Amino acid sequence: MLKGLFNLLKSPSADELKLAASINNTYKSMRVVGRGTVRIDPAEVFDSPEFKEDLARARRLIEL
C-alpha cells in the first residue's frame, strides 16, 4: 500500500511526459468529460493523415 502511495508522489518520467505532450497535441476537439472518458470529434479523426494511412494499410491487409 505504501509503495503505491509513493508511486503517486513521484515525478513523471521522460517517456510519460513525451506521451502526455503527444496526446495533448493530437486532436483540437479532445475533451476529458469524466473519469477516464475522452470525447473527440469523429470528423477530425477521419480527416487526420494518421487515420488515412491506417485505413489504407487495413485495406491492403484485407485484399491479400
All heavy atoms as TSV, in Angstrom:
chain	resi	resn	atom	element	x	y	z
A	1	MET	N	N	0.816	-1.187	0.000
A	1	MET	CA	C	0.000	0.000	0.000
A	1	MET	C	C	0.868	1.263	0.000
A	1	MET	O	O	0.617	2.190	-0.754
A	1	MET	CB	C	-0.928	0.001	1.193
A	1	MET	CG	C	-1.841	1.196	1.214
A	1	MET	SD	S	-3.102	0.948	2.447
A	1	MET	CE	C	-3.258	2.584	3.032
A	2	LEU	N	N	1.888	1.286	0.832
A	2	LEU	CA	C	2.759	2.453	0.888
A	2	LEU	C	C	3.517	2.647	-0.422
A	2	LEU	O	O	3.727	3.775	-0.861
A	2	LEU	CB	C	3.747	2.339	2.045
A	2	LEU	CG	C	3.143	2.531	3.439
A	2	LEU	CD1	C	4.205	2.304	4.501
A	2	LEU	CD2	C	2.554	3.917	3.573
A	3	LYS	N	N	3.890	1.522	-1.039
A	3	LYS	CA	C	4.605	1.621	-2.313
A	3	LYS	C	C	3.729	2.317	-3.355
A	3	LYS	O	O	4.200	3.151	-4.124
A	3	LYS	CB	C	4.998	0.225	-2.790
A	3	LYS	CG	C	5.865	0.219	-4.004
A	3	LYS	CD	C	6.274	-1.193	-4.337
A	3	LYS	CE	C	7.181	-1.207	-5.544
A	3	LYS	NZ	N	7.601	-2.551	-5.908
A	4	GLY	N	N	2.447	2.002	-3.380
A	4	GLY	CA	C	1.528	2.641	-4.303
A	4	GLY	C	C	1.397	4.126	-4.043
A	4	GLY	O	O	1.330	4.935	-4.964
A	5	LEU	N	N	1.387	4.526	-2.778
A	5	LEU	CA	C	1.301	5.942	-2.436
A	5	LEU	C	C	2.562	6.683	-2.860
A	5	LEU	O	O	2.489	7.805	-3.355
A	5	LEU	CB	C	1.075	6.116	-0.935
A	5	LEU	CG	C	-0.304	5.675	-0.416
A	5	LEU	CD1	C	-0.346	5.769	1.095
A	5	LEU	CD2	C	-1.392	6.520	-1.036
A	6	PHE	N	N	3.712	6.069	-2.659
A	6	PHE	CA	C	4.960	6.698	-3.076
A	6	PHE	C	C	5.022	6.858	-4.596
A	6	PHE	O	O	5.551	7.840	-5.110
A	6	PHE	CB	C	6.177	5.922	-2.578
A	6	PHE	CG	C	6.430	6.105	-1.106
A	6	PHE	CD1	C	6.525	5.011	-0.267
A	6	PHE	CD2	C	6.578	7.366	-0.561
A	6	PHE	CE1	C	6.758	5.181	1.089
A	6	PHE	CE2	C	6.806	7.544	0.782
A	6	PHE	CZ	C	6.898	6.452	1.614
A	7	ASN	N	N	4.470	5.891	-5.324
A	7	ASN	CA	C	4.450	5.989	-6.784
A	7	ASN	C	C	3.593	7.163	-7.252
A	7	ASN	O	O	3.870	7.759	-8.285
A	7	ASN	CB	C	3.948	4.692	-7.411
A	7	ASN	CG	C	4.989	3.601	-7.367
A	7	ASN	OD1	O	6.181	3.877	-7.261
A	7	ASN	ND2	N	4.549	2.361	-7.424
A	8	LEU	N	N	2.559	7.488	-6.488
A	8	LEU	CA	C	1.721	8.633	-6.840
A	8	LEU	C	C	2.464	9.948	-6.671
A	8	LEU	O	O	2.187	10.931	-7.354
A	8	LEU	CB	C	0.458	8.648	-5.976
A	8	LEU	CG	C	-0.564	7.549	-6.248
A	8	LEU	CD1	C	-1.699	7.633	-5.225
A	8	LEU	CD2	C	-1.110	7.661	-7.650
A	9	LEU	N	N	3.413	9.984	-5.740
A	9	LEU	CA	C	4.131	11.213	-5.439
A	9	LEU	C	C	5.342	11.448	-6.334
A	9	LEU	O	O	5.868	12.554	-6.383
A	9	LEU	CB	C	4.572	11.212	-3.975
A	9	LEU	CG	C	3.444	11.196	-2.939
A	9	LEU	CD1	C	4.018	11.057	-1.540
A	9	LEU	CD2	C	2.593	12.441	-3.050
A	10	LYS	N	N	5.782	10.416	-7.034
A	10	LYS	CA	C	6.984	10.557	-7.863
A	10	LYS	C	C	6.714	11.458	-9.059
A	10	LYS	O	O	5.592	11.598	-9.524
A	10	LYS	CB	C	7.489	9.197	-8.325
A	10	LYS	CG	C	6.644	8.571	-9.393
A	10	LYS	CD	C	7.251	7.286	-9.904
A	10	LYS	CE	C	6.362	6.796	-11.028
A	10	LYS	NZ	N	7.059	6.207	-12.081
A	11	SER	N	N	7.745	12.078	-9.561
A	11	SER	CA	C	7.590	12.924	-10.737
A	11	SER	C	C	7.509	12.041	-11.979
A	11	SER	O	O	8.077	10.955	-12.018
A	11	SER	CB	C	8.756	13.898	-10.845
A	11	SER	OG	O	9.959	13.191	-10.974
A	12	PRO	N	N	6.811	12.499	-13.021
A	12	PRO	CA	C	6.665	11.678	-14.228
A	12	PRO	C	C	8.004	11.488	-14.942
A	12	PRO	O	O	8.857	12.370	-14.924
A	12	PRO	CB	C	5.690	12.468	-15.087
A	12	PRO	CG	C	5.643	13.826	-14.504
A	12	PRO	CD	C	6.106	13.737	-13.086
A	13	SER	N	N	8.140	10.332	-15.568
A	13	SER	CA	C	9.362	10.035	-16.312
A	13	SER	C	C	9.357	10.789	-17.635
A	13	SER	O	O	8.343	11.346	-18.059
A	13	SER	CB	C	9.465	8.531	-16.579
A	13	SER	OG	O	8.476	8.140	-17.507
A	14	ALA	N	N	10.475	10.784	-18.313
A	14	ALA	CA	C	10.594	11.459	-19.610
A	14	ALA	C	C	9.640	10.837	-20.625
A	14	ALA	O	O	9.027	11.546	-21.421
A	14	ALA	CB	C	12.030	11.387	-20.097
A	15	ASP	N	N	9.500	9.511	-20.589
A	15	ASP	CA	C	8.580	8.832	-21.512
A	15	ASP	C	C	7.137	9.244	-21.249
A	15	ASP	O	O	6.359	9.440	-22.178
A	15	ASP	CB	C	8.713	7.314	-21.387
A	15	ASP	CG	C	10.022	6.802	-21.945
A	15	ASP	OD1	O	10.618	7.505	-22.789
A	15	ASP	OD2	O	10.447	5.713	-21.545
A	16	GLU	N	N	6.771	9.350	-19.973
A	16	GLU	CA	C	5.413	9.763	-19.633
A	16	GLU	C	C	5.139	11.196	-20.081
A	16	GLU	O	O	4.053	11.503	-20.575
A	16	GLU	CB	C	5.178	9.627	-18.125
A	16	GLU	CG	C	5.148	8.195	-17.639
A	16	GLU	CD	C	5.183	8.060	-16.130
A	16	GLU	OE1	O	5.681	8.980	-15.449
A	16	GLU	OE2	O	4.704	7.025	-15.640
A	17	LEU	N	N	6.121	12.060	-19.949
A	17	LEU	CA	C	5.958	13.442	-20.393
A	17	LEU	C	C	5.823	13.530	-21.911
A	17	LEU	O	O	5.025	14.305	-22.430
A	17	LEU	CB	C	7.128	14.296	-19.909
A	17	LEU	CG	C	7.191	14.550	-18.406
A	17	LEU	CD1	C	8.477	15.275	-18.051
A	17	LEU	CD2	C	5.980	15.326	-17.941
A	18	LYS	N	N	6.616	12.719	-22.641
A	18	LYS	CA	C	6.513	12.691	-24.106
A	18	LYS	C	C	5.131	12.231	-24.543
A	18	LYS	O	O	4.528	12.800	-25.449
A	18	LYS	CB	C	7.555	11.730	-24.687
A	18	LYS	CG	C	8.891	12.317	-24.934
A	18	LYS	CD	C	9.706	11.282	-25.690
A	18	LYS	CE	C	11.173	11.517	-25.549
A	18	LYS	NZ	N	11.965	10.477	-26.199
A	19	LEU	N	N	4.635	11.173	-23.888
A	19	LEU	CA	C	3.322	10.640	-24.221
A	19	LEU	C	C	2.240	11.676	-23.955
A	19	LEU	O	O	1.356	11.899	-24.786
A	19	LEU	CB	C	3.042	9.366	-23.425
A	19	LEU	CG	C	1.689	8.722	-23.655
A	19	LEU	CD1	C	1.544	8.291	-25.106
A	19	LEU	CD2	C	1.501	7.544	-22.727
A	20	ALA	N	N	2.310	12.346	-22.821
A	20	ALA	CA	C	1.314	13.369	-22.489
A	20	ALA	C	C	1.360	14.512	-23.494
A	20	ALA	O	O	0.317	15.012	-23.916
A	20	ALA	CB	C	1.559	13.891	-21.077
A	21	ALA	N	N	2.538	14.922	-23.909
A	21	ALA	CA	C	2.660	16.016	-24.878
A	21	ALA	C	C	2.096	15.608	-26.232
A	21	ALA	O	O	1.430	16.402	-26.896
A	21	ALA	CB	C	4.114	16.440	-25.013
A	22	SER	N	N	2.348	14.368	-26.643
A	22	SER	CA	C	1.847	13.922	-27.939
A	22	SER	C	C	0.329	13.771	-27.920
A	22	SER	O	O	-0.337	14.048	-28.908
A	22	SER	CB	C	2.499	12.612	-28.356
A	22	SER	OG	O	2.056	11.550	-27.539
A	23	ILE	N	N	-0.225	13.365	-26.808
A	23	ILE	CA	C	-1.680	13.226	-26.702
A	23	ILE	C	C	-2.337	14.608	-26.690
A	23	ILE	O	O	-3.341	14.837	-27.340
A	23	ILE	CB	C	-2.066	12.428	-25.444
A	23	ILE	CG1	C	-1.673	10.971	-25.626
A	23	ILE	CG2	C	-3.552	12.547	-25.167
A	23	ILE	CD1	C	-1.830	10.137	-24.402
A	24	ASN	N	N	-1.759	15.550	-25.973
A	24	ASN	CA	C	-2.351	16.875	-25.880
A	24	ASN	C	C	-2.351	17.601	-27.214
A	24	ASN	O	O	-3.188	18.452	-27.451
A	24	ASN	CB	C	-1.603	17.722	-24.834
A	24	ASN	CG	C	-1.898	17.267	-23.432
A	24	ASN	OD1	O	-2.909	16.637	-23.185
A	24	ASN	ND2	N	-1.006	17.580	-22.519
A	25	ASN	N	N	-1.438	17.286	-28.105
A	25	ASN	CA	C	-1.341	17.970	-29.384
A	25	ASN	C	C	-1.994	17.190	-30.522
A	25	ASN	O	O	-1.881	17.587	-31.667
A	25	ASN	CB	C	0.127	18.232	-29.724
A	25	ASN	CG	C	0.748	19.196	-28.748
A	25	ASN	OD1	O	0.090	20.072	-28.231
A	25	ASN	ND2	N	2.023	19.015	-28.482
A	26	THR	N	N	-2.655	16.109	-30.219
A	26	THR	CA	C	-3.198	15.253	-31.259
A	26	THR	C	C	-4.467	15.810	-31.885
A	26	THR	O	O	-4.537	16.013	-33.076
A	26	THR	CB	C	-3.470	13.843	-30.702
A	26	THR	OG1	O	-2.279	13.351	-30.125
A	26	THR	CG2	C	-3.886	12.897	-31.787
A	27	TYR	N	N	-5.490	16.049	-31.076
A	27	TYR	CA	C	-6.784	16.498	-31.580
A	27	TYR	C	C	-7.224	17.760	-30.857
A	27	TYR	O	O	-7.186	17.818	-29.628
A	27	TYR	CB	C	-7.847	15.420	-31.395
A	27	TYR	CG	C	-7.547	14.148	-32.131
A	27	TYR	CD1	C	-7.176	12.994	-31.456
A	27	TYR	CD2	C	-7.621	14.094	-33.515
A	27	TYR	CE1	C	-6.889	11.827	-32.142
A	27	TYR	CE2	C	-7.338	12.931	-34.202
A	27	TYR	CZ	C	-6.977	11.804	-33.505
A	27	TYR	OH	O	-6.696	10.658	-34.188
A	28	LYS	N	N	-7.683	18.752	-31.617
A	28	LYS	CA	C	-8.131	20.002	-31.000
A	28	LYS	C	C	-9.466	19.852	-30.297
A	28	LYS	O	O	-9.763	20.571	-29.364
A	28	LYS	CB	C	-8.219	21.090	-32.066
A	28	LYS	CG	C	-6.866	21.470	-32.588
A	28	LYS	CD	C	-6.950	22.518	-33.652
A	28	LYS	CE	C	-5.535	22.838	-34.046
A	28	LYS	NZ	N	-5.312	23.244	-35.352
A	29	SER	N	N	-10.286	18.905	-30.748
A	29	SER	CA	C	-11.615	18.732	-30.166
A	29	SER	C	C	-11.623	17.792	-28.959
A	29	SER	O	O	-12.680	17.538	-28.398
A	29	SER	CB	C	-12.577	18.198	-31.225
A	29	SER	OG	O	-12.199	16.888	-31.607
A	30	MET	N	N	-10.461	17.266	-28.557
A	30	MET	CA	C	-10.406	16.306	-27.461
A	30	MET	C	C	-10.768	16.977	-26.138
A	30	MET	O	O	-10.232	18.012	-25.795
A	30	MET	CB	C	-9.015	15.679	-27.337
A	30	MET	CG	C	-8.972	14.614	-26.267
A	30	MET	SD	S	-7.366	13.859	-25.926
A	30	MET	CE	C	-6.597	13.736	-27.463
A	31	ARG	N	N	-11.720	16.374	-25.425
A	31	ARG	CA	C	-12.141	16.868	-24.125
A	31	ARG	C	C	-12.266	15.707	-23.156
A	31	ARG	O	O	-12.805	14.656	-23.505
A	31	ARG	CB	C	-13.511	17.551	-24.207
A	31	ARG	CG	C	-13.584	18.722	-25.141
A	31	ARG	CD	C	-12.875	19.944	-24.564
A	31	ARG	NE	N	-12.955	21.071	-25.473
A	31	ARG	CZ	C	-12.000	21.432	-26.312
A	31	ARG	NH1	N	-10.891	20.742	-26.383
A	31	ARG	NH2	N	-12.142	22.467	-27.095
A	32	VAL	N	N	-11.786	15.893	-21.959
A	32	VAL	CA	C	-11.973	14.915	-20.901
A	32	VAL	C	C	-13.297	15.260	-20.230
A	32	VAL	O	O	-13.471	16.355	-19.708
A	32	VAL	CB	C	-10.813	14.946	-19.888
A	32	VAL	CG1	C	-11.059	13.959	-18.763
A	32	VAL	CG2	C	-9.501	14.654	-20.581
A	33	VAL	N	N	-14.234	14.326	-20.261
A	33	VAL	CA	C	-15.573	14.603	-19.745
A	33	VAL	C	C	-15.905	13.806	-18.495
A	33	VAL	O	O	-16.941	13.999	-17.897
A	33	VAL	CB	C	-16.656	14.359	-20.818
A	33	VAL	CG1	C	-16.513	15.343	-21.944
A	33	VAL	CG2	C	-16.605	12.936	-21.314
A	34	GLY	N	N	-15.046	12.928	-18.106
A	34	GLY	CA	C	-15.298	12.130	-16.918
A	34	GLY	C	C	-14.043	11.398	-16.519
A	34	GLY	O	O	-12.968	11.615	-17.061
A	35	ARG	N	N	-14.210	10.550	-15.588
A	35	ARG	CA	C	-13.076	9.785	-15.094
A	35	ARG	C	C	-12.714	8.702	-16.111
A	35	ARG	O	O	-13.345	7.657	-16.189
A	35	ARG	CB	C	-13.444	9.163	-13.761
A	35	ARG	CG	C	-12.311	8.553	-13.066
A	35	ARG	CD	C	-12.733	8.078	-11.710
A	35	ARG	NE	N	-11.593	7.483	-11.039
A	35	ARG	CZ	C	-11.652	6.927	-9.879
A	35	ARG	NH1	N	-12.803	6.887	-9.234
A	35	ARG	NH2	N	-10.580	6.416	-9.336
A	36	GLY	N	N	-11.718	8.994	-16.926
A	36	GLY	CA	C	-11.289	8.035	-17.934
A	36	GLY	C	C	-12.068	8.128	-19.232
A	36	GLY	O	O	-11.928	7.276	-20.096
A	37	THR	N	N	-12.915	9.131	-19.378
A	37	THR	CA	C	-13.706	9.297	-20.593
A	37	THR	C	C	-13.178	10.482	-21.394
A	37	THR	O	O	-13.029	11.567	-20.868
A	37	THR	CB	C	-15.187	9.540	-20.250
A	37	THR	OG1	O	-15.654	8.464	-19.442
A	37	THR	CG2	C	-16.025	9.631	-21.505
A	38	VAL	N	N	-12.905	10.230	-22.666
A	38	VAL	CA	C	-12.394	11.267	-23.548
A	38	VAL	C	C	-13.324	11.340	-24.756
A	38	VAL	O	O	-13.703	10.317	-25.315
A	38	VAL	CB	C	-10.959	10.941	-24.014
A	38	VAL	CG1	C	-10.455	11.969	-25.000
A	38	VAL	CG2	C	-10.031	10.840	-22.817
A	39	ARG	N	N	-13.675	12.549	-25.157
A	39	ARG	CA	C	-14.514	12.745	-26.344
A	39	ARG	C	C	-13.693	13.448	-27.421
A	39	ARG	O	O	-13.010	14.425	-27.146
A	39	ARG	CB	C	-15.717	13.601	-25.999
A	39	ARG	CG	C	-16.666	12.876	-25.103
A	39	ARG	CD	C	-18.030	13.286	-25.412
A	39	ARG	NE	N	-18.935	12.367	-24.719
A	39	ARG	CZ	C	-20.200	12.563	-24.630
A	39	ARG	NH1	N	-20.730	13.619	-25.169
A	39	ARG	NH2	N	-20.952	11.692	-24.014
A	40	ILE	N	N	-13.816	12.940	-28.647
A	40	ILE	CA	C	-13.118	13.519	-29.791
A	40	ILE	C	C	-14.115	13.585	-30.941
A	40	ILE	O	O	-14.894	12.656	-31.158
A	40	ILE	CB	C	-11.904	12.658	-30.211
A	40	ILE	CG1	C	-10.974	12.444	-29.040
A	40	ILE	CG2	C	-11.170	13.287	-31.370
A	40	ILE	CD1	C	-9.895	11.419	-29.302
A	41	ASP	N	N	-14.065	14.658	-31.704
A	41	ASP	CA	C	-14.940	14.812	-32.862
A	41	ASP	C	C	-14.549	13.770	-33.914
A	41	ASP	O	O	-13.405	13.750	-34.374
A	41	ASP	CB	C	-14.790	16.225	-33.420
A	41	ASP	CG	C	-15.684	16.470	-34.615
A	41	ASP	OD1	O	-16.684	15.742	-34.776
A	41	ASP	OD2	O	-15.379	17.398	-35.383
A	42	PRO	N	N	-15.475	12.884	-34.299
A	42	PRO	CA	C	-15.136	11.839	-35.275
A	42	PRO	C	C	-14.663	12.395	-36.616
A	42	PRO	O	O	-13.794	11.806	-37.251
A	42	PRO	CB	C	-16.443	11.065	-35.453
A	42	PRO	CG	C	-17.271	11.395	-34.269
A	42	PRO	CD	C	-16.845	12.747	-33.802
A	43	ALA	N	N	-15.210	13.516	-37.045
A	43	ALA	CA	C	-14.788	14.093	-38.326
A	43	ALA	C	C	-13.316	14.471	-38.294
A	43	ALA	O	O	-12.592	14.312	-39.284
A	43	ALA	CB	C	-15.641	15.319	-38.651
A	44	GLU	N	N	-12.867	14.946	-37.145
A	44	GLU	CA	C	-11.449	15.309	-37.012
A	44	GLU	C	C	-10.561	14.071	-37.104
A	44	GLU	O	O	-9.486	14.105	-37.696
A	44	GLU	CB	C	-11.230	16.036	-35.691
A	44	GLU	CG	C	-9.852	16.593	-35.539
A	44	GLU	CD	C	-9.659	17.383	-34.256
A	44	GLU	OE1	O	-10.589	17.466	-33.442
A	44	GLU	OE2	O	-8.556	17.897	-34.076
A	45	VAL	N	N	-11.033	12.965	-36.541
A	45	VAL	CA	C	-10.263	11.718	-36.601
A	45	VAL	C	C	-10.199	11.216	-38.039
A	45	VAL	O	O	-9.134	10.858	-38.538
A	45	VAL	CB	C	-10.883	10.643	-35.679
A	45	VAL	CG1	C	-10.176	9.310	-35.854
A	45	VAL	CG2	C	-10.825	11.092	-34.227
A	46	PHE	N	N	-11.341	11.207	-38.740
A	46	PHE	CA	C	-11.384	10.703	-40.106
A	46	PHE	C	C	-10.541	11.540	-41.057
A	46	PHE	O	O	-10.049	11.041	-42.060
A	46	PHE	CB	C	-12.819	10.628	-40.619
A	46	PHE	CG	C	-13.651	9.582	-39.917
A	46	PHE	CD1	C	-14.921	9.883	-39.474
A	46	PHE	CD2	C	-13.158	8.317	-39.697
A	46	PHE	CE1	C	-15.691	8.930	-38.822
A	46	PHE	CE2	C	-13.917	7.353	-39.044
A	46	PHE	CZ	C	-15.191	7.666	-38.610
A	47	ASP	N	N	-10.396	12.812	-40.770
A	47	ASP	CA	C	-9.615	13.696	-41.638
A	47	ASP	C	C	-8.120	13.686	-41.327
A	47	ASP	O	O	-7.338	14.270	-42.072
A	47	ASP	CB	C	-10.133	15.136	-41.533
A	47	ASP	CG	C	-11.499	15.292	-42.172
A	47	ASP	OD1	O	-11.845	14.458	-43.026
A	47	ASP	OD2	O	-12.209	16.244	-41.800
A	48	SER	N	N	-7.711	13.024	-40.262
A	48	SER	CA	C	-6.302	13.043	-39.882
A	48	SER	C	C	-5.476	12.161	-40.819
A	48	SER	O	O	-5.937	11.108	-41.284
A	48	SER	CB	C	-6.122	12.566	-38.437
A	48	SER	OG	O	-6.373	11.184	-38.340
A	49	PRO	N	N	-4.246	12.572	-41.120
A	49	PRO	CA	C	-3.395	11.763	-42.013
A	49	PRO	C	C	-3.058	10.398	-41.411
A	49	PRO	O	O	-2.938	9.418	-42.147
A	49	PRO	CB	C	-2.137	12.603	-42.197
A	49	PRO	CG	C	-2.258	13.774	-41.316
A	49	PRO	CD	C	-3.627	13.822	-40.741
A	50	GLU	N	N	-2.943	10.329	-40.093
A	50	GLU	CA	C	-2.637	9.041	-39.454
A	50	GLU	C	C	-3.760	8.038	-39.690
A	50	GLU	O	O	-3.518	6.868	-39.984
A	50	GLU	CB	C	-2.424	9.207	-37.944
A	50	GLU	CG	C	-1.237	10.041	-37.578
A	50	GLU	CD	C	-1.544	11.517	-37.501
A	50	GLU	OE1	O	-2.721	11.923	-37.687
A	50	GLU	OE2	O	-0.607	12.291	-37.286
A	51	PHE	N	N	-5.012	8.506	-39.564
A	51	PHE	CA	C	-6.154	7.622	-39.783
A	51	PHE	C	C	-6.204	7.156	-41.229
A	51	PHE	O	O	-6.450	5.983	-41.508
A	51	PHE	CB	C	-7.463	8.323	-39.409
A	51	PHE	CG	C	-8.676	7.447	-39.573
A	51	PHE	CD1	C	-9.015	6.541	-38.604
A	51	PHE	CD2	C	-9.447	7.522	-40.723
A	51	PHE	CE1	C	-10.123	5.711	-38.750
A	51	PHE	CE2	C	-10.551	6.709	-40.889
A	51	PHE	CZ	C	-10.894	5.800	-39.899
A	52	LYS	N	N	-5.959	8.071	-42.161
A	52	LYS	CA	C	-5.988	7.715	-43.577
A	52	LYS	C	C	-4.910	6.686	-43.915
A	52	LYS	O	O	-5.149	5.755	-44.677
A	52	LYS	CB	C	-5.845	8.965	-44.433
A	52	LYS	CG	C	-7.075	9.852	-44.356
A	52	LYS	CD	C	-6.915	11.105	-45.156
A	52	LYS	CE	C	-8.145	11.983	-45.010
A	52	LYS	NZ	N	-8.042	13.222	-45.743
A	53	GLU	N	N	-3.728	6.829	-43.323
A	53	GLU	CA	C	-2.651	5.843	-43.537
A	53	GLU	C	C	-3.043	4.490	-42.970
A	53	GLU	O	O	-2.838	3.457	-43.609
A	53	GLU	CB	C	-1.364	6.323	-42.877
A	53	GLU	CG	C	-0.706	7.484	-43.560
A	53	GLU	CD	C	0.480	8.011	-42.771
A	53	GLU	OE1	O	0.961	7.320	-41.855
A	53	GLU	OE2	O	0.921	9.129	-43.076
A	54	ASP	N	N	-3.620	4.491	-41.762
A	54	ASP	CA	C	-4.034	3.231	-41.143
A	54	ASP	C	C	-5.165	2.566	-41.929
A	54	ASP	O	O	-5.202	1.340	-42.059
A	54	ASP	CB	C	-4.461	3.464	-39.699
A	54	ASP	CG	C	-3.293	3.845	-38.798
A	54	ASP	OD1	O	-2.131	3.562	-39.174
A	54	ASP	OD2	O	-3.533	4.416	-37.723
A	55	LEU	N	N	-6.073	3.367	-42.444
A	55	LEU	CA	C	-7.173	2.830	-43.246
A	55	LEU	C	C	-6.643	2.181	-44.521
A	55	LEU	O	O	-7.060	1.080	-44.895
A	55	LEU	CB	C	-8.162	3.945	-43.584
A	55	LEU	CG	C	-9.427	3.545	-44.302
A	55	LEU	CD1	C	-10.241	2.572	-43.467
A	55	LEU	CD2	C	-10.243	4.782	-44.629
A	56	ALA	N	N	-5.690	2.849	-45.182
A	56	ALA	CA	C	-5.090	2.282	-46.391
A	56	ALA	C	C	-4.348	0.988	-46.066
A	56	ALA	O	O	-4.431	0.006	-46.818
A	56	ALA	CB	C	-4.146	3.293	-47.034
A	57	ARG	N	N	-3.642	0.961	-44.946
A	57	ARG	CA	C	-2.925	-0.248	-44.535
A	57	ARG	C	C	-3.902	-1.387	-44.260
A	57	ARG	O	O	-3.670	-2.535	-44.649
A	57	ARG	CB	C	-2.101	0.051	-43.279
A	57	ARG	CG	C	-1.158	-1.067	-42.908
A	57	ARG	CD	C	-0.273	-0.731	-41.723
A	57	ARG	NE	N	0.365	0.564	-41.883
A	57	ARG	CZ	C	0.390	1.506	-40.941
A	57	ARG	NH1	N	-0.167	1.300	-39.767
A	57	ARG	NH2	N	0.993	2.649	-41.159
A	58	ALA	N	N	-5.028	-1.084	-43.628
A	58	ALA	CA	C	-6.039	-2.109	-43.350
A	58	ALA	C	C	-6.633	-2.655	-44.646
A	58	ALA	O	O	-6.854	-3.860	-44.776
A	58	ALA	CB	C	-7.137	-1.533	-42.461
A	59	ARG	N	N	-6.893	-1.766	-45.599
A	59	ARG	CA	C	-7.425	-2.217	-46.899
A	59	ARG	C	C	-6.455	-3.159	-47.599
A	59	ARG	O	O	-6.861	-4.168	-48.186
A	59	ARG	CB	C	-7.709	-1.023	-47.787
A	59	ARG	CG	C	-8.971	-0.302	-47.420
A	59	ARG	CD	C	-9.306	0.763	-48.445
A	59	ARG	NE	N	-10.510	1.452	-48.023
A	59	ARG	CZ	C	-10.672	2.761	-48.075
A	59	ARG	NH1	N	-9.724	3.517	-48.561
A	59	ARG	NH2	N	-11.791	3.317	-47.679
A	60	ARG	N	N	-5.163	-2.832	-47.544
A	60	ARG	CA	C	-4.158	-3.699	-48.182
A	60	ARG	C	C	-4.117	-5.070	-47.502
A	60	ARG	O	O	-3.977	-6.086	-48.167
A	60	ARG	CB	C	-2.777	-3.043	-48.132
A	60	ARG	CG	C	-2.618	-1.886	-49.100
A	60	ARG	CD	C	-1.155	-1.473	-49.257
A	60	ARG	NE	N	-0.510	-1.193	-48.002
A	60	ARG	CZ	C	-0.428	-0.002	-47.406
A	60	ARG	NH1	N	-0.992	1.059	-47.968
A	60	ARG	NH2	N	0.211	0.153	-46.266
A	61	LEU	N	N	-4.249	-5.085	-46.185
A	61	LEU	CA	C	-4.224	-6.359	-45.471
A	61	LEU	C	C	-5.439	-7.228	-45.808
A	61	LEU	O	O	-5.335	-8.437	-45.944
A	61	LEU	CB	C	-4.179	-6.128	-43.960
A	61	LEU	CG	C	-2.855	-5.622	-43.403
A	61	LEU	CD1	C	-2.999	-5.257	-41.942
A	61	LEU	CD2	C	-1.778	-6.688	-43.574
A	62	ILE	N	N	-6.593	-6.597	-45.960
A	62	ILE	CA	C	-7.814	-7.337	-46.254
A	62	ILE	C	C	-7.789	-7.876	-47.681
A	62	ILE	O	O	-8.274	-8.979	-47.956
A	62	ILE	CB	C	-9.050	-6.450	-46.004
A	62	ILE	CG1	C	-9.186	-6.215	-44.516
A	62	ILE	CG2	C	-10.307	-7.085	-46.565
A	62	ILE	CD1	C	-10.247	-5.219	-44.141
A	63	GLU	N	N	-7.210	-7.118	-48.607
A	63	GLU	CA	C	-7.177	-7.530	-50.009
A	63	GLU	C	C	-6.260	-8.719	-50.242
A	63	GLU	O	O	-6.385	-9.401	-51.249
A	63	GLU	CB	C	-6.755	-6.353	-50.881
A	63	GLU	CG	C	-7.789	-5.274	-50.990
A	63	GLU	CD	C	-7.296	-4.050	-51.719
A	63	GLU	OE1	O	-6.103	-4.003	-52.107
A	63	GLU	OE2	O	-8.087	-3.114	-51.886
A	64	LEU	N	N	-5.340	-8.976	-49.343
A	64	LEU	CA	C	-4.403	-10.094	-49.553
A	64	LEU	C	C	-5.062	-11.413	-49.510
A	64	LEU	O	O	-5.854	-11.935	-49.137
A	64	LEU	CB	C	-3.282	-10.048	-48.508
A	64	LEU	CG	C	-2.331	-8.874	-48.630
A	64	LEU	CD1	C	-1.299	-8.938	-47.513
A	64	LEU	CD2	C	-1.628	-8.877	-49.963
